[in-house]
Amino acid sequence: MTVMTVLRRPDRTCRFVFVMDPFPSLNLATETSLLLMQELLDRGHAPLWAEMHDVTLEDGVPRLRARPVLSVAPFSLGPVEPLGGDDIDALLIRKDPPFDGNYLHLTQMLDRLPPRVLQVNPARALREFNEKLLATRFAEFAPPSRVTMDAGRLLDFVREHGTVVVKPLDDCSGRGIAVVEHVAAGLHARVQALLRDAHGAPRYVQAQPFLPAIAQGDKRVFLVDGEVAGIVNRVPAPGRWLGNIHQGAQVEAAALSLREAACIEALRPFLREHGLLLVGADFIGGWLTELNITSPSAVRQINAVSGARVERTIVDALLREVVARQVAAAA
């Protein structure tokens, strides 16, 4: 048996725990985790379902309660099973932002899993790297950006660039994003409001210049272990400027530009260094705007426009990593 065969074909059923949001809250049109669960089932492996309240730290040791996924469509779960780190091979943190205090504490608890358990993506990386701030580490490819909770600094940025996009740092799917124009009436009050959360507390926001190229789409490049697994362009609905599928964007096939390909090359060593196996890189007009690392999606849309089966590529990578960890643990 060749090394490659060993890495692709575990000699036993592997157990993959998915830490999810409640099933009724999922957007099934864009849900990627269910595709992965089905692919694992088709290959004879065991996906299990858990939610945040199923994770406990007892005397410094993570404990989980998980339910086997019996069927994806129709969705069906088996009875609860108590699990420790020695009972699972991989844990996929697929809970969507907002990245709040509970999410932070979840990553701190999952940090205590044994090294032989593959985490996708690692709890430590989710805690260390904010999705919107991460792109700014690659300044050559990212648009100008200012992160602040100071109204004067934000107003200066708006006046400098004319029209800007303001984003909360801890959410996803286009929620809370606003376009601010320097000529707008009530500009100061608008800026003050954007710097407060839903409870009126001060918060950091990120401002970037508005990129007119959004009219041609927001390109999602799905990376698996730093390699391009699929691409989809998300074109905002008529009269709108959000390229999020959740916000009504339409999808079409796409390819990498030379600039985007160079950006992926620059990203790859960093992603691999930090174990970021699944990443959604977003580009507008060739500018890297975000690096989605919590629960990157759009695999269904990539499959639809390309005829690919990206979930197969992802599961191949998961199984290679699981077996590599098994080999390392046994050495």
N, C-alpha and C positions, 0 to 999 in steps of 0.2 A: 504494500500500500504506500503510495507516495505521500510526501509531507503535505502537499496541497490537498490531497484527498482527506487526510486526517483533519486538516484545519477546516474543511468544508462539511465534513460528515461526522458529527459526534456519535460515539458508539452507544449512546443511551438517550432517553428522552430528557430534554432540558426544560427547566422550569423558569419562565419569564414572568415576573410580577410587573404589572402596569399600575402605577399610581395615577389615578384618574380623577376627573371631576365627576359628579353624579351623572349617570347615563341620560336622564331627561334634559340635562343642560347642554348636551353635546349638539353641535351643528353637524348633522349627518352628511350634509352636502360637501363638507370640507374635512371631515374627520379622517385622519391618517392612522390613528392607533388601531382602529377596527380592521383596517386592511392588513396591518402587521399581525394582528391576532389571527385572522383567517389564514394568512400564509403560514404561520407557525402550526396551526391546526392541520393544514393540508400536508405538512411535512412530518406530522406525528409528534410534535412537541407540545408543551403544556403552557399556554398563556393563563395567567391568573389575574383577577381584578381586585384592586384595593383602592380605597379612598383615604384622604388625609386622616380621618378619625380612626383608621385601621392601623396606624403606625404609632407605636408606643416605645418609650425608652425605659427599660427596667434595669436598675442598678448599672446603668451605663451601656446596656446591651439592647440593640434594636429588636423589637418583636413586631410581627405583622399578623394581621388577620386578612386572609385573601380567599377569594372564591374562584374556583376553576371556571374558565369560560368554556361552556359546553357547545355553544353555537353563537355565531355572530348575527346571522339573519335567518330566523328570528333570534333576537338577543336572549341568551339564556345562561344563567350561572348555576353552579353547583353549590353545595353546602360550604360554610365557612371552614377554613383550615388554619390552625395556628402555625406560624412559621418563624424560624430564626434564620440568621444568615447562612447557616450550614445547609438549609433546606432549599435554597434557590440558587440559580446560576446567573441570573441577570435581573436587574431592576430598571425599568424605564420610567423616568419621572415625566409624566405626560399631563400634568396639571397646568392649565393655562394661567398666565398672569391675570390679575395683578399680583406682583411680587410683594406681598405685605409681610407683617410680622409673623403670621402663622407659616407662610411659605418659608421665611428665613429659618424658623425653628425646625421645620420639616427637614431642610437641608442639613442642619446641624445634627439632627438625630441620624439621618441616613449616612452621614459621614462615618459613623461608627460601624458600618457593615464591614465584614472582612474583605481584604483586598482581592480575594478570589472571585467576589461577586462583581460582575460587570455592571457599572452604572452608566446609563445613557439618558441625558448627559450627566457627568459627575456632579454630585451635590456641591462639591467644593467650587467647581467652575460656575455653576448657576448662582452661587452666592457671591462669587468674586467679580463676575462680569455682568454688567447691565447690558441688555440687548441693544439699546440705543447708543449708549456710550461706547460700546465695544468697537463700533465702526470708526470712531474718531482715533483709535490707535493706528489706523492706516490712513494718515492725513493726506497722502498723495492722491488717494482715490475717493476721499469723502468730501462733501461740500463743506463750506465754512459753517461753524457751529458755535453756539454759546449756551452753556448750561449755567443757570443762575436762579436765585430766588429774590434778586434785587430788581425792583421795578425800573430804576434808573438805567441799569445795565441792559435790561431787556428793551427799554424804549430806545436807547442808543443803537442797538442792533437793528431794530425795526427801521429807524430813520436812515441807517447806513445802507440797508439793502432794499428798502422800499416796501416790499411785500415778503413776509416770512411765514413759515409754518412753525407753530408752537405745539410741542408734544409733551404730555406727562411721561415720566420716565418708567413708570411701573405697570403700564397697561398694554393691551394688544388689540389687534383687529380694527385699528383705526379709531378706537374709542378715545374721546377727549381731545382729539387733534383739532386745531383751529388755525385758520389763515387770518393774519393780521396785516392790514395795510396802513402805511404811515399817514395817509390822508384821511383815514376813517374818522368820523365824528366820535367823540367820547373815547379816544385812543387810550388815554391814561387810565380811565376806569376799566376799560377792557383788559389792559395789561395787568392791572391790580387783581382783577377777578381770576385771570388765568394762573396767577401765582398762589391761589388758594385751592385747597382740596374741597371735597364735597362737604366737609365739616367746618370749613372756614380756616383751617390751619395752614400756615405757610408751607410751600413745597417748592422743590426744584423743578424746572422745566427745561427742555432743550429747544432752542430756536435754530432753524436753518433757513437760508433763502428759499423762497418759493421757486421751484424748478418748473418752468413752462412745459418741459418735455414730458411731464406727467400726462399730458393730453394723449401722448403716444403709448403710455402704459408704464406700469411699475413691474419690473421683471423679477420674478422669484427664481433663483438658482438653488436647487436642492443639492447639497453636498453630503456625500457619505464618505467618511474618513478623508476629507479634503478633496475628493474627486467629484466631478459633476455627474450626478445621477439623472438629472432631468431639469427642464426649464419650462416655465410658462410665463407669458406676458399677461398682465391684468390691466385691462383698459377701463378707466372710470366710466360710469354711466353718463349719458348725455347731461351736460350742465353741472356735472360734479367733478371733484378733483381727488377723491380718495380711490386709490388703486387696490382696495381690500375687497376680497370676494364677499366678506360679510357685509360690505357696504354697497353691494350691487354691481361691482366691476364684472365685466365680461372677460373671458379668457381666450387666448389665441396662442398658436405655436410661436416659438422664438428661438434665436440662436445667440451665442455669445459674440459681442464685439471684441475687437483686439484689446481695447482698454479693459473690458470686463475680464477677459481671459488673463491679462497681466495681473489684475487684482486677485483673482483666484490663486494664481501662483504665489503671490505675496502672502496670502492668508494661510496657505496649506501648512507650513511649518508650525505656525502658532496654534492652529486648530489641533494638530496632532500632538503637540507638546502638552496641551491641556486636556487631552482625551475627549475633545468635542467631536463625537462621531457623527451626529446628525445636526446639520446647520442649514438654515434658510438665509441665503444672502440676497438682499434686495437692492436693485439698481434702478435709478431713474435717470435717463439721459446719460448713462455711463457712470454716474456717481453712485458710490456705495452709501446707502442711507441707513441701513440697519443690518445687524446680524442676529437672526432669530435662533436662539439656542435652548429655550425652555421646552417648547413642544412644537417644533416647526412642522408645518402642514403644507397643503396644496398638492400632495401626491396624487389624489384623485383627478385634479385638474390637469396635472402634467400627463398622466396616463391618457386622459381623454383627448388631449390635443396632439399627442405624439405616438399613441399606440403602444407605449412602453408599459412595463409592469415594474415600476420603481420599487414596490414593496419587496420584490424578489431580491433586488440588489441590496436593499437594507437588511433583509433577513440573512442573506449570505454573509454580510459584514458582521452582523451580530453573532452568528454561529462561529465564524473564524475567531472573533475576540473571546468568546466563551471558551473555546477549546484551547486557545493560546494560554488563557489564565489557568485552565485545568492542568496543562502541561507544566507551567511555571510552578504551580502549587505542589505538584508531585515531584518536582526535581529536588 
